[in-house]
Amino acid sequence: MKQRIAFALILIVFAMSGALHYREYRKSQEISDILRIQAEIEFKRTSLMVVYQEVLQSVVKELDAMKHGRIEMESQELSRLLDSLPDEIELQEAQP
């Protein structure tokens, strides 16, 4: 009888040990998965930051080009206005 109880206790302890080991294995797998996902997220975040930086540089270049184009366009408009002033002055002088 004592042998059966001892054998049953050994089986129970062995089963509990196996269950605990399996639980620890699952926890380590979950942690491994979490770390893998975090690494993927960090890689994607870094990639997005690089793309974002390139987009910002392109936008700055375009804005500079537009700014210079606008300055040139405004100077051309001013030149046209200044060129047309003598004509307008002559027209106003010609009118009584």
trRosetta pair geometry for C-beta under 8 A, 3 or more apart (Angstrom, degrees):
i j d omega theta_ij theta_ji phi_ij phi_ji
1 4 5.8 -53 -152 32 33 110
1 5 6.5 29 151 -15 65 105
2 5 5.6 -53 -147 39 35 110
2 6 6.0 35 153 -19 68 107
3 6 5.6 -54 -144 40 30 111
3 7 6.1 32 154 -20 65 107
4 7 5.6 -52 -143 38 30 112
4 8 6.1 31 154 -20 64 106
5 8 5.7 -53 -145 37 30 112
5 9 6.3 31 153 -19 64 106
6 9 5.7 -53 -146 37 30 112
6 10 6.3 33 152 -21 63 105
7 10 5.6 -52 -148 35 31 113
7 11 6.4 32 152 -18 64 105
8 11 5.7 -53 -149 37 32 112
8 12 6.3 32 151 -20 65 105
9 12 5.6 -52 -144 36 32 112
9 13 6.2 31 156 -17 66 106
10 13 5.8 -54 -144 40 29 109
10 14 6.1 32 154 -20 64 109
11 14 5.6 -55 -144 38 29 113
11 15 6.2 30 155 -20 64 106
12 15 5.7 -54 -148 37 29 111
12 16 6.3 28 153 -17 64 107
13 16 5.7 -53 -144 39 31 111
13 17 6.2 35 153 -22 64 106
14 17 5.6 -52 -146 35 29 113
14 18 6.4 31 153 -19 63 105
15 18 5.7 -53 -149 36 31 112
15 19 6.3 32 152 -20 64 105
16 19 5.6 -53 -147 36 32 113
16 20 6.3 32 154 -18 65 105
17 20 5.8 -54 -147 37 30 109
17 21 6.3 30 154 -18 64 107
18 21 5.7 -55 -145 38 30 111
18 22 6.2 31 154 -20 65 106
19 22 5.7 -54 -147 36 30 111
19 23 6.3 33 152 -21 64 105
20 23 5.5 -52 -147 35 32 113
20 24 6.4 31 154 -16 65 104
21 24 5.7 -54 -148 38 32 110
21 25 6.3 37 151 -22 64 105
22 25 5.5 -52 -148 35 32 116
22 26 6.4 34 152 -20 65 103
23 26 5.8 -52 -149 35 31 111
23 27 6.5 33 151 -20 63 104
24 27 5.5 -50 -147 35 34 113
24 28 6.4 33 154 -17 65 104
25 28 5.9 -56 -149 37 30 109
25 29 6.4 32 150 -20 64 106
26 29 5.5 -53 -149 36 33 114
26 30 6.4 35 152 -21 65 103
27 30 5.7 -53 -149 35 32 111
27 31 6.4 31 153 -17 65 105
28 31 5.7 -51 -145 38 34 112
28 32 6.2 38 152 -22 64 105
29 32 5.5 -53 -147 37 31 114
29 33 6.3 32 153 -19 64 104
30 33 5.6 -53 -148 36 32 112
30 34 6.3 33 152 -21 65 105
31 34 5.6 -52 -147 35 32 113
31 35 6.3 31 155 -17 65 105
32 35 5.9 -55 -147 38 29 109
32 36 6.3 31 153 -20 64 107
33 36 5.6 -55 -147 36 31 113
33 37 6.3 30 155 -18 65 106
34 37 5.8 -56 -148 38 30 110
34 38 6.3 31 153 -20 65 106
35 38 5.6 -51 -145 37 32 113
35 39 6.4 35 154 -21 64 103
36 39 5.7 -54 -151 34 30 111
36 40 6.5 30 150 -18 64 104
37 40 5.6 -53 -149 36 34 112
37 41 6.3 35 152 -20 66 105
38 41 5.6 -53 -146 37 32 112
38 42 6.2 34 154 -20 65 105
39 42 5.7 -53 -146 36 31 112
39 43 6.4 33 153 -20 64 105
40 43 5.7 -54 -149 35 31 112
40 44 6.4 27 154 -15 65 106
41 44 5.8 -57 -147 40 31 108
41 45 6.1 33 153 -22 66 108
42 45 5.6 -52 -143 36 30 114
42 46 6.3 32 156 -19 63 105
43 46 5.9 -55 -150 36 29 110
43 47 6.4 29 151 -19 63 107
44 47 5.5 -53 -147 37 34 113
44 48 6.2 34 154 -19 66 105
45 48 5.7 -54 -148 37 30 110
45 49 6.4 33 152 -21 63 104
46 49 5.6 -52 -149 33 32 113
46 50 6.6 34 152 -20 64 102
47 50 5.7 -53 -153 32 33 112
47 51 6.5 30 151 -15 66 105
48 51 5.6 -53 -146 39 35 110
48 52 6.0 39 153 -23 67 107
49 52 5.5 -51 -142 37 31 115
49 53 6.3 35 155 -21 63 104
50 53 5.8 -53 -150 34 29 111
50 54 6.6 29 152 -17 63 105
51 54 5.7 -56 -151 37 33 111
51 55 6.3 34 151 -20 66 105
52 55 5.7 -53 -147 35 31 112
52 56 6.4 32 153 -19 64 105
53 56 5.7 -52 -147 36 31 111
53 57 6.4 33 153 -19 64 104
54 57 5.7 -53 -149 35 32 112
54 58 6.4 33 152 -19 64 105
55 58 5.7 -55 -151 36 32 112
55 59 6.3 33 152 -20 66 105
56 59 5.6 -52 -146 36 33 112
56 60 6.3 34 155 -20 65 104
57 60 5.7 -52 -148 35 32 111
57 61 6.4 33 153 -19 64 104
58 61 5.7 -54 -150 36 32 112
58 62 6.3 30 153 -17 66 106
59 62 5.7 -55 -147 38 32 110
59 63 6.2 32 154 -19 66 106
60 63 5.7 -53 -145 37 31 111
60 64 6.3 33 155 -19 64 104
61 64 5.8 -55 -150 36 30 111
61 65 6.3 29 152 -18 64 106
62 65 5.6 -54 -148 38 32 112
62 66 6.2 32 153 -18 67 105
63 66 5.6 -52 -143 39 32 110
63 67 6.1 37 154 -24 65 105
64 67 5.5 -52 -145 34 30 114
64 68 6.4 26 157 -13 64 104
65 68 6.0 -56 -147 40 29 106
65 69 6.1 30 152 -19 64 110
66 69 5.4 -56 -144 41 31 114
66 70 6.0 33 155 -22 67 105
67 70 5.7 -52 -145 35 28 110
67 71 6.4 29 153 -19 62 104
68 71 5.6 -50 -146 36 33 112
68 72 6.3 33 154 -17 64 105
69 72 5.7 -55 -148 39 31 110
69 73 6.1 31 152 -20 66 108
70 73 5.4 -52 -142 38 32 112
70 74 6.1 32 156 -19 66 104
71 74 5.8 -52 -145 37 29 109
71 75 6.3 28 154 -18 63 106
72 75 5.7 -55 -147 37 31 109
72 76 6.4 32 152 -20 64 104
73 76 5.6 -52 -150 35 32 112
73 77 6.4 34 150 -19 64 103
74 77 5.5 -50 -147 36 35 113
74 78 6.3 35 152 -18 66 103
75 78 5.6 -50 -146 37 34 112
75 79 6.3 39 151 -23 64 103
76 79 5.5 -50 -148 34 32 114
76 80 6.4 33 152 -18 64 103
77 80 5.7 -53 -149 36 32 111
77 81 6.3 33 151 -19 65 105
78 81 5.5 -53 -146 37 33 112
78 82 6.1 31 155 -17 67 106
79 82 5.8 -55 -146 40 29 108
79 83 6.1 30 153 -20 64 108
80 83 5.6 -54 -145 38 30 112
80 84 6.2 21 157 -14 65 110
81 84 5.9 -62 -145 41 29 104
81 85 6.7 49 151 -44 62 94
82 85 5.6 -32 -153 1 35 120
83 86 7.6 -53 180 23 37 97
84 87 5.3 -56 -163 40 57 117
84 88 6.1 55 143 -22 81 104
85 88 5.7 -58 -145 39 34 108
85 89 6.1 35 157 -21 69 105
86 89 5.5 -53 -143 37 33 112
86 90 6.2 35 156 -20 66 104
87 90 5.8 -54 -149 36 30 111
87 91 6.4 30 151 -19 64 105
88 91 5.5 -51 -147 36 35 113
88 92 6.3 32 154 -17 66 105
89 92 5.8 -55 -147 38 31 108
89 93 6.2 29 154 -17 65 108
90 93 5.7 -56 -144 39 30 109
90 94 6.1 32 155 -24 65 107
91 94 5.7 -55 -146 34 29 112
91 95 6.6 23 156 -16 63 105
92 95 6.0 -56 -149 36 32 106
